[in-house]
Each structure stands twice: as C-alpha cells, then as structure tokens.
Amino acid sequence: MNRLSNKFAVAALAALVLTGVSAQAREKQPKHKKNQDLSANPLAGVKSQQPDKILFDKAMLAMKKGRYDVARLTLQTLLNTYPDSEYRMRAKLAVGDTWFKEGGTAALTQAEAEYEDFITFFPQAPEAAEAKMKVGDIYYQQMEKPDRDYTNAQNAERQYRDMINMFPDSALIPRAKQKLRDVQEVLAEREARIGLYYLSRDNFAASIARLQTVVDTYPLYSKSDLALLGIGDAYAGEAHAVQMAPNLPGAVRERLRALYMDRAAAAYAKVITRYPMAPHVEDARDRLIGMNRPVPEPTQAAIAESDAEERSREPLRFTDRTLGIIKHGPSVVEAVHVGEPSLDDPKRITAPEITKENIAMYNEAAGASKPAASTTPTGVNEPPRSDRPSEAPVQMQAPGDSTGVGVSIVSAPNSAPVNPNDPSTVIKAVGPTNTTLPAAEKPAEAPDQVNDIKPGSAPAQTDATGKKKKAPKADLGDESSSKKKKKKGLSKLNPF
C-alpha cells in the first residue's frame, strides 16, 4: 500500500513539474526591437541620444525607404535648429544625396548645386572629395551612346579629372580613375567612328585629324591599333592620289609620294611597337611587308604593358551587344582597367592643320624652300654641262644689205665667234652675189563689166538655127492643189 502511495506521489510530483515547465514555455517572450539596417548612414554606429543625432538617423531611415521629401525636411530642420551641430557637415551632404537618389533631370541639377555648395563651404573636409565624385557621377549617369550628344561625357571627364587633381590623397581615387577610363572609352569611340567614316569617303585630311586626336589623347582606347591602321591607310591614300595627279612634275610626284609612304609606315610600325598584343597587329605587319619596309620588333616592356591592358578588358558577349541596343547609356565593357588615364585637356588636331602639313610637304618635295645653286659657265670649246642650260644659237640674219637670201654663219654654243672673211670657214653664203630682186610689175586694170540685161527681163533662149525657143510650160502635176483632179485610164478603178 505504501508502495502504491509512493508511486502516486512521484507521479503527481512529475506532473506538477511538467506543468510548470510547459507553463513557463507558454509565457510570451519579450519582444526585442529589430536592428534597423542603416548601412547608408555613415554615423549609424555612433551611440548617441542627442536630438540632432536622432534627427539625422530619422532622415537616413526615411531616405532608405525612398521618402526623399521627408528626409530633406528632416535634414533642413537639423541644419536650421542646430547650426553648430557636429552632424551639420554630413547633413548638408545628405541633402544632395536625397536629390541624387531621387533621379530625374531637375533633381540631378539640384543635387549638383548642393554638392557644389558643400565643396564651397567645406573645401578641406574629406567629404569634399566625395561631393566632387558625385558631381561626376551625375553626368556619368546621363551619358549618351558614342553616336549621340557627347556633352555629358565631356562634363563627366572634366569633373573626374578635377577630382583626381584636387584630392590626390582621397580613398576614392581608384574609383574615380576607373570612371575616367570608362568616359574616355566613350569619347574615343566617337572620334574613331568619325575618322573611319571620313576615311571611307576619301577625305584623308579630316580622317587623319580625328584619328590622330584619338591616338594622342586616349592611348588606353580599346581600338587604338585600328585607329593607327586608319592613319596609315589615309597617308597611303594620299600617296596614291599624288601618284595619279595629272599636272604634277615627275620628280615632285615621286618625292611627295615617298614622304607620304614614310608617314604611313611610321603609323603601321607604331601598332607593332606600342600595341603588340592587340588584335590588328598582323594587319600592320602585312602592310609593312607589302610596302617593302622593315618590320620592327617590340620590346619586352611594351609586350607586358599591352598584355596587361588586353587581359584587363572584359570580353564583349552577345548579351552585352543586345543590352547595348536596348539600354539608354553607352556600353563600357571593353574599357581597360589598368594604366593611368589621361589627366590633361585633350589637344584636338583639326583638318586645316593637316592641310598645312600637306602644303609644307609639297614645298619640301618641290624644293621651293631651297635656294638654287649657282653654276659657273663652261669655257671655250668645252662640252655643255648638265646642270647649266645650253645657250641659244645666234639668230640667222641676211649678210649686209641683202633681202634675206642666204644664211649667216651660226656659231656653236660655248665656242669662239666665227670670222666670215676667213677663207677656212666651211659654211659660206649660198646664192648669187647680187640678190636684189626686180620691182614687181603692176597688173593691168580689168575692163568694167557691163550688164546688158535689163532688170526684170529674162534672157531669150535660141536654138541651133537661131530661132527663139518657147519657154517650156511648168509641170504643175506634182504641186499640191485643193481641187479634185479627174482620174484617167485605169486610175478610175482605184478607189483611193
């Protein structure tokens, strides 16, 4: 009995324990406030209960949720209420961020104004580099394709250059350089397309000007080898045009053609020495071999540099080409990711400058700039020199008072004058000594013509016997007449 009671007691105790555990489990756990993701807030890790910090965090949370107008109102409240707050600098920059994230032409214009004001008020602050970087990003987002308006691309290039030059120690320099490479890829693509179009139209001066600008200003362009090939082809086209010129002296033509071919060979050689790993190097080699010119060998440093540039480019896939047609902005997939972008203002080469160079080359080929060398005359009885034109022979004149019959002795060039009285002279005057011609007789005067036929009368015709013949009647059968003629004979059977 005791055992049974003990078992019931243990069971009751176990049930009581289990009931308490289950009741404790069913109790609601206290709710813990979820940590908000304030990654967009650079001051999220700062633990502060100050009112300006609370306003700043509230504005950041509203901007994260896309409520940009609420965020701007909160930030303006912070700036107006706490002008000496330690958060005023970040609040001023965040106002520009609200406009920047809102997007649209008007909002981006307002964001640029806010960033420029921040740089003006806080030029030495580390956030000034960030503000300048975002000004460049505003134009970067609005860039068009290479064949469209390039104003935004030029503005983005200028802003990124200014940012790198103004804040060389900023942590944002690597990102700014890559953005600058992307922008320069777009600008170089535009210039190269125009230059190749001019080349297809045989406008060689304009083509050389555009392509030379690309090569000099944007050396990291993905198609720089193709631009150099275009320059060489343009100079080769100039040489062919000179060769086909109709009114050009032969010596000038050959000299001018050689000058143009030298420039074409220099452009082809630069493809090999500067971009030895580029896709069009073999085309440059083939052109040099076809011109009978030596093919240069690139250095190891040039090979390593070109190989690093080609490896850093991303391959252009089919999806990139398809999206490039659909999306608004340009494709910068082929932009290089190594090397220093050009930080100087681009020096443009114009077509009139190339035309002036062509004129200077023509003058050099024609020898217009070199003075003619003076030559000394040859002596007596010496053969004429090739560098001195021969003298004109003495003109033939009649000796003495003659009328021109006979000839005078003509002296050979570069010889002493011949004495006509010398008996040893081989050539003598030919013809009679008295060459005076008799005076021409005056022709007899012709008798005056008399017209025996009176005006208005026709002469009478006579036959062999002397009788007057009657004038034959005119055959009027062939003349047209409005009168209907009577048919005769078999003509009556013809209905027509």
Beta strands, then each sheet from edge to edge (+ up, - down):
end
